[in-house]
Amino acid sequence: MREPVRVGLFGVGEIGGHIARFLMGKPGVTVVAAVDSDPAKVGRDLGEVLGTGKRLGVVVAVDAEKGLHGRGAQVAIHATGSYFRPAFAQLQSLVEHDINVVSTCEELAYPYLTEPGLAEELDGLAHRHGVSVLGTGINPGFLMDTVPIVLSSACSEIKGVRMKRVINASGRRRAFQKKVGAGLTPEEFAQALVDKTITGHVGLEQSIGLFGSAVSWELDGVQAGLPQPVIAAAPVYSPFMGVEAGQVAGMRQEAWGTRRGENVIVLEFEAYLGAPAEKDEVTIDGIPPIQLTVSPCVHGEPGTVGVVANAIPRVLAAPTGLVTVKDLPLPSAWLGELR
């Protein structure tokens, strides 16, 4: 029997905390270190920070040098933000400590669209240190890229693909509801777009890039439209808030990948309070045509925990460098120990 995989945590906020709690109870895994920038967490035992009711002997540190150096972590779960550029120094510090990385950073799922220079720099650094770096999650990383990529393997020809995700935000956490604009007036929603306090779903462009690259399409361009408010026609309530008729219940957004003047990849994302039919749907216009609907949709938070945790053995076995989900073997649940 092999030794447990030694995991470090970089970021133990909402999502990082969920992943941490799962890994702490998983056979074949030992959490050996934790890093977080929140002063309220630094210096405290990880078990206390996560509310487990017991001390774990892992003290949360403020940076990788203090938290991970000498701890023997083989892989770090990085969960601090959506954008690659602000996260670059954090990722760099992990790689320079010879630690493999699985990150929830949405732009890292396919960073060549937004930050090609930084992507090349991180790739070279990872090669020099003999480690692998992967950005993944429920989306991007699975629903709107990995799933349609796998489905496309049954096609001898593809004219276009459309992916749609519909989420009833009523059952999601308060932070998610605020993220999609629930409870604002239409005017407040419009101003939030200007102020960039509402940014839409980060990662749609990355999913388009991943699919296009996987099927060898040279895309003319990739574009995400601005989020559009979904206005409540009647009052709708969640455990966290109520939305009156005429207020914003959430948002919808589209993104497109264009090839030879046509939108060959179309992504649609909807998340609002009271959405009547949650689903994840892939439609491939090809030979043969394929349509797959998952109803209700895959819940984002436990889905992200699963995708990230199940990526660990694939990243440990991956070639060195900055890799994407399309570069790795077919994903699956990791239910036992590493073989």
Steps between C-alpha positions, in 0.01 A plus 500: 500500500636840401551790736211750512512788254628806685279799418548867576217753490546849356178683581248369755207728427153385390602262221846420635340413834256256341785330316709489818224335706455233234871425467547477877254210508631324190708181532838529337532877562680693771456876522841628609479879461265793449544857376253790505538878491210568740646635827209342688621155389879538509662336804197287585467125474339392171240289680388803697484716185288240322274439799577129526492501878850354535857615460686364199852612580516711183539873563377739230787713369496823304708386200654195334845558648366493856229241443635252248879508517631176645155343534550251219178585314478319167206702371332824601133583458498866401165676555534877529336669201377492143765702315842373394707818522424574870561133581827471308733579791320243718529232233863593442580457870345152502688389190828638635447276804480202258131444570247386242189717483127450445338843490140618492609820319258516206735682261771240567280234337613637162717806569628542145195711412547772761861475620713315242825653625441402861384156387827440317697628801317270743534207261877548474533536878302181560719310252816620675368391840363168375137559600159535333245782534130458413206737517165323534162498670140427421501775237740557337666162527208261466144586396552738208825357370598150617149359454450631144858405411429140600165499317667631184706180477192326355477750212663468158405859422402801713338819374440659837445446869279672757528463876241634743502510880195610698523540878222580747692740724236472776680203650852637468702689759447870562832595339397330176163675499669837542751407229218461245332825609197363683312768691627799300286734298564498124675835538723368779584196287604725210720705732653184648612402150667839460663470844597138423347378825304265273729343244297209372613140489879489480616205291259490205774610261738243646249221438465614138877502460531152648236351271632675192853383571386143568326469161780690320288799401692820434255755636480851357404633839349431840264745666284508811198728499409719792279341766132587457263533795212257545211705639262329743141498371373412849649491850750217555675406821802305619629426851724807466292763323175592336465656155194703413340522157702739287825434684791300361474126575836416344673505163550332166806519280623365167843446349602408146788344316511606134647303211485610138253770591256269682435448870593133519525481880225663704479494879196614696505551876193585708487531879206664674263454791202288400644353180240230422712229339862459602705320239834453332458442129737427213381502139741403223401569141697222342501154349338352694320783683527471878298652780563436867293653781581466868198596708521648753834665435812384681524700823803727471648480849513122559572459129805724531618303803474178300667631185791656689560205734473247219759695300771432759616158376485617137717803573751294696531270197495781241792623292668806644390849408174693481235248392128520423220249546519403132866401544430244773348150497122464519387614846324278750425483870797423723345262751800323644872543550749574225620185332 
